Amino acid sequence: MDPQSIGMLAVFGGGFTIGLWYIVARNDTKLNMRQGMSPEGLRYNSGQPGFGNAKQQLNTKLAIVEERRRAREIARGRLAQLEAEQNVKKQAAERAARASAEQAREAERLRLAAIAEAQAEAEAQAQQAEEDAERRRREREEARLAEARNAQLAELEAQRQDELAAAEAARLAEIEAAREAEAIQSKQAAKAAMKELKERLEREGARSSDVQVSLMWNNFNDLDLHIVCPSGERIHGGNKISKCGGELDVDANVRPESKKPVENVYWPEGTAPAGQYQVYVHHYKKHKKRRSKDPTKFQLIVNSVGDVMEYKAALTHGDPIMLVATFEVPSMAERRRAKKELEDRLAALERGEDPEAMADLAPEEAPITTTETEGLIDELNERLEREGADSTFDGADGSELPSAPDLDELSGNQPNQES
């Protein structure tokens, strides 16, 4: 605490002490020892003013002051209320203004956004239209290029097809040439085979017919010939005569009797049923003879209504039965039809014309020559005789053609198949 405050405190304390001393020291004062002090002051029955009046005056003044203070407080409260109301109104007005401004800004923002969106949409539409135009242009260009490519590919494919056709024609020509060469070799081999077969068949007293299967080999081993007929019945050593008329008339080397054996199955002329036949060969037994070593090579000759085929193979004892050949026997109706066609063609050939050859010739090509006609007449006459035709035709030089070619001639004039 500063010295000035201490001094003031001392002065006031001293004055208070002196006042208390003066009150106590006065002789004319009578104290009321009742609890508290009289509100009229400490002095009674005295005409001098006491503290009671002063208190009343003080209370009056205090009341006035309090009234004024309250009035000021009331006025201040009303003023504060008015100010608060004004502030509320001002704040409400400000909020309304801010809200209005915000609404205006929001409306402006929305307007600007709508304008921007409309511009963006217009730009997007313009871009989409441009892209569509570009896409259509590309599609037209691609379609044009694709059409050009397709045309080029079609041209290349046509060239390739032409080249393939030319290559195929050349290949077929080569195959045909090879086939002709093979047919010539096969005919030569078949002539020797048929000569040997004829000798063996005559030696064994075997019969020949229009449908006949013969098996030859060159050692003492026992090979068996099996034929499955169209009915399913099997002709072999245990069933030598079938219900359809086929007969195994020679069964060789059951005992080692011949170094050049033959087995033969035939059907009487014109009795073989039409259908497919299967020819099997089985190496049944290896005899203990010199020069009877395995594998045993064999030849199979099949005569199906004049179509003579030769097959070669080999078997060792213990091998499973082997399917060597299959062949078809035509029906009698087909034989008669083939015979009629051959007769008609032979008649046309004797007139110097071949209907089939003439149909294939171009208008500027010349007809077949006399030499070619003679060759065709010879071949067709042999086929006609093979089919059992009753008459023969003369060649181009007027000589009579052979009426019944033997087995060697048939084998020489028919293509043989060698496996």
C-alpha positions as CSV (number, residue, x, y, z in Angstrom):
1,M,0.0,0.0,0.0
2,D,1.3,3.5,-0.9
3,P,2.0,6.2,1.9
4,Q,-0.9,8.4,0.7
5,S,-3.4,5.6,1.3
6,I,-1.9,4.9,4.7
7,G,-2.2,8.5,5.6
8,M,-5.8,8.7,4.6
9,L,-6.5,5.5,6.5
10,A,-4.9,7.0,9.6
11,V,-6.9,10.3,9.3
12,F,-10.2,8.6,9.0
13,G,-9.4,6.1,11.8
14,G,-8.4,8.9,14.1
15,G,-11.5,10.9,13.3
16,F,-13.6,7.8,14.0
17,T,-11.9,7.2,17.3
18,I,-12.4,10.9,18.4
19,G,-16.1,10.7,17.5
20,L,-16.6,7.6,19.6
21,W,-14.8,9.2,22.5
22,Y,-16.8,12.3,22.3
23,I,-20.1,10.4,22.4
24,V,-19.0,8.3,25.4
25,A,-17.5,11.3,27.2
26,R,-20.6,13.5,27.1
27,N,-22.4,13.9,30.4
28,D,-25.8,14.6,29.1
29,T,-26.1,11.4,27.2
30,K,-28.1,8.5,28.5
31,L,-27.5,5.3,26.9
32,N,-30.3,2.9,26.3
33,M,-28.9,-0.4,27.2
34,R,-31.5,-2.3,25.5
35,Q,-30.5,-4.3,22.6
36,G,-29.6,-2.1,19.7
37,M,-29.8,1.6,19.6
38,S,-32.9,3.8,19.4
39,P,-33.5,5.0,15.9
40,E,-34.0,8.5,17.3
41,G,-30.5,8.7,18.4
42,L,-28.6,8.3,21.6
43,R,-30.1,11.4,23.2
44,Y,-33.6,11.7,24.7
45,N,-35.6,14.6,26.0
46,S,-33.2,17.0,24.3
47,G,-34.1,19.7,21.9
48,Q,-30.9,19.3,20.0
49,P,-30.9,17.4,16.8
50,G,-29.9,13.8,16.9
51,F,-28.9,11.1,14.5
52,G,-32.5,9.9,14.0
53,N,-33.5,12.9,12.0
54,A,-30.3,12.8,10.1
55,K,-31.0,9.2,9.4
56,Q,-34.5,10.0,8.2
57,Q,-33.1,12.7,6.0
58,L,-30.4,10.4,4.9
59,N,-32.9,7.7,4.3
60,T,-35.1,10.2,2.4
61,K,-32.2,11.3,0.3
62,L,-31.2,7.7,-0.1
63,A,-34.7,6.8,-1.1
64,I,-34.7,9.7,-3.6
65,V,-31.3,8.6,-4.8
66,E,-32.5,5.0,-4.9
67,E,-35.6,6.1,-6.8
68,R,-33.6,8.0,-9.2
69,R,-31.2,5.1,-9.5
70,R,-34.1,2.8,-10.1
71,A,-35.6,5.3,-12.6
72,R,-32.2,5.5,-14.3
73,E,-31.9,1.7,-14.2
74,I,-35.5,1.4,-15.6
75,A,-34.7,4.0,-18.2
76,R,-31.4,2.3,-18.9
77,G,-33.2,-1.1,-19.1
78,R,-35.8,0.4,-21.5
79,L,-33.0,2.0,-23.4
80,A,-31.2,-1.3,-23.5
81,Q,-34.4,-3.1,-24.5
82,L,-35.0,-0.5,-27.2
83,E,-31.4,-0.9,-28.2
84,A,-31.8,-4.7,-28.1
85,E,-35.0,-4.5,-30.1
86,Q,-33.2,-2.1,-32.5
87,N,-30.3,-4.5,-32.6
88,V,-32.7,-7.4,-33.2
89,K,-34.4,-5.5,-36.0
90,K,-31.1,-4.4,-37.3
91,Q,-29.8,-8.0,-37.2
92,A,-33.0,-9.2,-38.8
93,A,-32.7,-6.6,-41.5
94,E,-29.0,-7.5,-41.9
95,R,-29.9,-11.2,-42.0
96,A,-32.7,-10.4,-44.5
97,A,-30.3,-8.3,-46.5
98,R,-27.7,-11.1,-46.3
99,A,-30.3,-13.7,-47.2
100,S,-31.5,-11.5,-50.1
101,A,-27.9,-11.0,-51.2
102,E,-27.3,-14.7,-50.8
103,Q,-30.4,-15.5,-52.8
104,A,-29.3,-13.0,-55.5
105,R,-25.8,-14.5,-55.5
106,E,-27.3,-18.0,-55.7
107,A,-29.7,-16.9,-58.5
108,E,-26.7,-15.3,-60.3
109,R,-24.7,-18.5,-59.7
110,L,-27.5,-20.6,-61.0
111,R,-27.9,-18.3,-64.0
112,L,-24.2,-18.5,-64.7
113,A,-24.2,-22.3,-64.2
114,A,-27.2,-22.6,-66.5
115,I,-25.4,-20.5,-69.1
116,A,-22.2,-22.5,-68.6
117,E,-24.1,-25.7,-68.9
118,A,-25.9,-24.6,-72.0
119,Q,-22.6,-23.5,-73.5
120,A,-21.0,-26.9,-72.5
121,E,-24.0,-28.7,-73.9
122,A,-23.8,-26.8,-77.1
123,E,-20.1,-27.4,-77.3
124,A,-20.7,-31.1,-76.6
125,Q,-23.4,-31.3,-79.2
126,A,-21.1,-29.5,-81.7
127,Q,-18.2,-31.9,-80.8
128,Q,-20.6,-34.9,-81.0
129,A,-21.8,-33.8,-84.4
130,E,-18.2,-33.3,-85.5
131,E,-17.3,-36.7,-84.1
132,D,-20.3,-38.3,-85.8
133,A,-19.3,-36.7,-89.1
134,E,-15.8,-37.9,-88.7
135,R,-17.0,-41.4,-87.8
136,R,-19.3,-41.5,-90.8
137,R,-16.4,-40.3,-92.9
138,R,-14.1,-43.0,-91.4
139,E,-16.8,-45.6,-91.9
140,R,-17.2,-44.6,-95.6
141,E,-13.5,-44.7,-96.0
142,E,-13.2,-48.1,-94.2
143,A,-16.1,-49.5,-96.3
144,R,-14.4,-48.3,-99.5
145,L,-11.1,-49.8,-98.3
146,A,-12.9,-53.0,-97.3
147,E,-14.6,-53.2,-100.6
148,A,-11.3,-52.7,-102.3
149,R,-9.6,-55.3,-100.1
150,N,-12.5,-57.7,-100.7
151,A,-12.2,-57.2,-104.4
152,Q,-8.5,-57.7,-104.2
153,L,-9.0,-60.8,-102.0
154,A,-11.6,-62.1,-104.4
155,E,-9.2,-61.6,-107.3
156,L,-6.4,-63.3,-105.4
157,E,-8.8,-66.1,-104.3
158,A,-9.9,-66.6,-107.9
159,Q,-6.2,-66.7,-109.0
160,R,-5.5,-69.1,-106.1
161,Q,-8.5,-71.3,-107.1
162,D,-7.3,-71.3,-110.7
163,E,-3.8,-72.2,-109.6
164,L,-5.3,-75.0,-107.3
165,A,-7.4,-76.2,-110.1
166,A,-4.4,-76.2,-112.5
167,A,-2.3,-78.0,-109.8
168,E,-5.2,-80.5,-109.2
169,A,-5.5,-81.1,-112.9
170,A,-1.8,-81.6,-113.1
171,R,-1.9,-83.9,-110.1
172,L,-4.8,-85.9,-111.5
173,A,-2.9,-86.1,-114.8
174,E,0.1,-87.4,-113.0
175,I,-2.0,-89.8,-111.0
176,E,-3.7,-91.0,-114.2
177,A,-0.3,-91.4,-115.9
178,A,1.0,-93.3,-112.9
179,R,-2.2,-95.4,-112.8
180,E,-1.8,-96.2,-116.5
181,A,1.8,-97.2,-116.0
182,E,0.9,-99.3,-113.0
183,A,-2.0,-100.8,-114.9
184,I,0.5,-101.8,-117.7
185,Q,2.9,-103.3,-115.1
186,S,-0.1,-105.0,-113.4
187,K,-1.3,-106.4,-116.6
188,Q,2.1,-107.9,-117.4
189,A,2.4,-109.3,-113.8
190,A,-1.2,-110.5,-114.0
191,K,-0.5,-112.4,-117.3
192,A,2.3,-114.4,-115.6
193,A,0.2,-114.9,-112.4
194,M,-2.8,-116.0,-114.4
195,K,-0.6,-118.4,-116.5
196,E,0.8,-119.9,-113.3
197,L,-2.7,-120.0,-111.7
198,K,-4.1,-121.7,-114.8
199,E,-1.5,-124.4,-114.7
200,R,-2.0,-125.0,-111.0
201,L,-5.8,-125.1,-111.3
202,E,-5.6,-127.5,-114.2
203,R,-3.1,-129.6,-112.2
204,E,-5.5,-129.8,-109.2
205,G,-8.6,-130.2,-111.4
206,A,-10.1,-126.9,-110.1
207,R,-13.0,-125.3,-111.8
208,S,-13.3,-121.8,-113.2
209,S,-16.2,-119.5,-113.3
210,D,-17.3,-115.9,-113.6
211,V,-16.9,-115.4,-109.8
212,Q,-13.7,-117.2,-108.5
213,V,-11.1,-116.6,-105.8
214,S,-7.7,-118.4,-106.0
215,L,-4.8,-118.4,-103.6
216,M,-1.2,-119.4,-104.5
217,W,2.1,-119.6,-102.5
218,N,5.4,-121.3,-103.0
219,N,6.3,-123.5,-100.0
220,F,5.0,-126.5,-98.1
221,N,3.2,-124.5,-95.4
222,D,-0.6,-124.7,-95.0
223,L,-2.4,-121.5,-95.9
224,D,-6.2,-121.4,-95.7
225,L,-8.5,-119.4,-97.9
226,H,-11.6,-117.9,-96.1
227,I,-14.4,-116.1,-97.9
228,V,-17.3,-114.3,-96.2
229,C,-20.3,-114.3,-98.5
230,P,-22.9,-111.4,-98.6
231,S,-25.2,-113.6,-96.4
232,G,-22.5,-113.7,-93.7
233,E,-21.7,-117.3,-94.2
234,R,-18.0,-118.3,-94.3
235,I,-16.5,-120.7,-96.8
236,H,-13.3,-122.4,-95.6
237,G,-11.8,-125.9,-95.0
238,G,-14.4,-126.8,-92.4
239,N,-17.3,-125.5,-94.5
240,K,-16.4,-126.1,-98.2
241,I,-19.8,-125.7,-99.7
242,S,-22.0,-122.7,-98.8
243,K,-25.7,-122.3,-99.0
244,C,-25.3,-119.7,-101.7
245,G,-23.5,-122.1,-104.0
246,G,-19.9,-121.3,-103.4
247,E,-17.5,-124.2,-103.1
248,L,-13.9,-124.7,-101.9
249,D,-12.9,-127.3,-104.5
250,V,-9.2,-127.3,-103.7
251,D,-7.7,-127.3,-100.2
252,A,-4.0,-127.6,-100.5
253,N,-1.1,-128.7,-98.2
254,V,-3.2,-130.1,-95.4
255,R,-0.2,-132.4,-95.5
256,P,3.0,-131.1,-97.0
257,E,2.4,-132.4,-100.5
258,S,3.1,-129.5,-102.9
259,K,5.7,-126.8,-103.1
260,K,3.4,-124.8,-105.5
261,P,0.0,-125.2,-103.9
262,V,-3.3,-123.5,-104.8
263,E,-6.6,-123.1,-103.1
264,N,-9.7,-122.3,-105.1
265,V,-13.3,-121.1,-104.4
266,Y,-15.8,-120.7,-107.2
267,W,-19.5,-120.3,-107.8
268,P,-21.2,-122.0,-110.8
269,E,-21.6,-119.6,-113.7
270,G,-24.2,-116.9,-113.0
271,T,-25.2,-118.2,-109.6
272,A,-23.0,-116.0,-107.3
273,P,-25.3,-113.8,-105.3
274,A,-24.9,-110.0,-105.6
275,G,-23.2,-108.1,-102.8
276,Q,-19.9,-107.6,-101.1
277,Y,-17.5,-110.5,-100.4
278,Q,-14.6,-110.5,-98.0
279,V,-11.5,-112.6,-98.6
280,Y,-9.2,-113.6,-95.7
281,V,-6.0,-115.7,-95.6
282,H,-4.9,-117.6,-92.6
283,H,-1.5,-119.2,-92.0
284,Y,-2.8,-122.4,-90.5
285,K,0.3,-124.5,-90.1
286,K,4.1,-124.4,-90.7
287,H,5.2,-127.8,-91.9
288,K,8.7,-129.1,-91.1
289,K,10.0,-129.1,-94.6
290,R,13.0,-127.7,-96.3
291,R,12.4,-124.3,-97.9
292,S,9.3,-123.7,-95.8
293,K,10.5,-120.7,-94.0
294,D,8.3,-117.8,-92.9
295,P,7.1,-115.3,-93.7
296,T,5.2,-117.1,-96.5
297,K,4.5,-114.8,-99.5
298,F,1.3,-115.5,-101.4
299,Q,-0.8,-114.2,-104.3
300,L,-4.5,-113.8,-104.3
301,I,-6.4,-113.6,-107.6
302,V,-10.0,-112.5,-107.6
303,N,-12.3,-112.7,-110.7
304,S,-15.5,-110.9,-110.1
305,V,-17.6,-111.3,-113.3
306,G,-14.5,-110.6,-115.5
307,D,-12.9,-108.0,-113.3
308,V,-9.6,-109.7,-112.3
309,M,-7.7,-108.3,-109.4
310,E,-4.4,-109.5,-107.9
311,Y,-3.2,-109.0,-104.4
312,K,0.2,-109.9,-102.8
313,A,1.0,-110.2,-99.1
314,A,2.9,-112.4,-96.6
315,L,2.0,-114.2,-93.4
316,T,4.0,-115.8,-90.6
317,H,2.6,-118.7,-88.6
318,G,0.9,-117.3,-85.5
319,D,-0.2,-114.1,-87.2
320,P,-3.9,-113.4,-86.9
321,I,-6.1,-114.0,-89.9
322,M,-5.6,-111.3,-92.6
323,L,-8.3,-109.5,-94.5
324,V,-6.7,-109.3,-98.0
325,A,-9.5,-108.1,-100.3
326,T,-13.1,-107.2,-100.7
327,F,-15.0,-107.2,-103.9
328,E,-18.5,-106.5,-105.2
329,V,-20.6,-108.9,-107.4
330,P,-23.2,-107.0,-109.4
331,S,-26.8,-108.3,-109.6
332,M,-28.1,-109.9,-112.8
333,A,-30.1,-106.8,-113.7
334,E,-26.9,-104.7,-113.5
335,R,-25.1,-107.4,-115.6
336,R,-27.8,-107.2,-118.2
337,R,-27.7,-103.4,-118.2
338,A,-23.9,-103.4,-118.5
339,K,-24.2,-105.9,-121.3
340,K,-26.8,-103.8,-123.1
341,E,-24.5,-100.7,-122.8
342,L,-21.6,-102.6,-124.1
343,E,-23.6,-103.9,-127.1
344,D,-24.8,-100.4,-127.9
345,R,-21.3,-98.9,-127.6
346,L,-19.8,-101.7,-129.7
347,A,-22.4,-101.2,-132.4
348,A,-21.6,-97.4,-132.4
349,L,-17.9,-98.2,-132.6
350,E,-18.4,-100.5,-135.5
351,R,-20.1,-97.6,-137.2
352,G,-16.9,-95.6,-136.5
353,E,-18.4,-93.5,-133.7
354,D,-18.1,-93.5,-130.0
355,P,-21.1,-91.7,-128.4
356,E,-19.3,-91.0,-125.2
357,A,-16.1,-89.9,-126.9
358,M,-18.0,-87.8,-129.4
359,A,-19.9,-86.1,-126.6
360,D,-16.7,-85.0,-125.0
361,L,-15.1,-83.7,-128.2
362,A,-15.1,-80.0,-129.0
363,P,-16.7,-78.9,-132.4
364,E,-13.3,-78.3,-134.0
365,E,-11.9,-81.7,-132.9
366,A,-11.8,-84.5,-135.4
367,P,-13.6,-87.8,-134.8
368,I,-11.7,-90.9,-133.6
369,T,-9.5,-92.6,-136.1
370,T,-9.8,-96.1,-137.5
371,T,-6.9,-97.3,-135.3
372,E,-8.5,-95.9,-132.2
373,T,-11.8,-97.5,-133.2
374,E,-10.1,-100.9,-133.6
375,G,-8.6,-100.6,-130.1
376,L,-12.0,-99.7,-128.6
377,I,-13.8,-102.4,-130.5
378,D,-11.3,-105.0,-129.2
379,E,-11.6,-103.9,-125.6
380,L,-15.4,-103.6,-125.7
381,N,-15.8,-106.9,-127.5
382,E,-13.8,-108.6,-124.7
383,R,-16.0,-106.9,-122.1
384,L,-19.1,-108.0,-124.1
385,E,-17.9,-111.5,-124.3
386,R,-17.1,-111.4,-120.6
387,E,-20.7,-110.4,-119.9
388,G,-22.0,-113.4,-122.0
389,A,-23.0,-111.6,-125.2
390,D,-24.4,-114.0,-127.9
391,S,-22.8,-112.2,-130.9
392,T,-19.5,-110.8,-131.8
393,F,-18.6,-107.9,-134.1
394,D,-16.0,-107.6,-136.8
395,G,-13.1,-105.2,-136.5
396,A,-12.6,-102.3,-138.7
397,D,-10.6,-104.4,-141.2
398,G,-13.5,-106.9,-141.5
399,S,-11.9,-109.7,-139.5
400,E,-14.0,-111.6,-137.0
401,L,-13.2,-110.8,-133.3
402,P,-12.5,-113.6,-130.8
403,S,-15.7,-115.0,-129.4
404,A,-14.6,-116.2,-126.0
405,P,-11.3,-114.9,-124.5
406,D,-9.8,-117.4,-122.1
407,L,-8.6,-116.6,-118.5
408,D,-5.2,-115.3,-119.7
409,E,-6.8,-112.9,-122.2
410,L,-9.2,-111.6,-119.5
411,S,-6.3,-111.0,-117.1
412,G,-4.4,-109.3,-119.9
413,N,-7.2,-107.0,-120.8
414,Q,-8.4,-106.1,-117.3
415,P,-6.6,-103.9,-114.8
416,N,-5.1,-105.8,-111.8
417,Q,-4.7,-104.4,-108.3
418,E,-1.5,-105.3,-106.6
419,S,-1.1,-104.7,-102.9
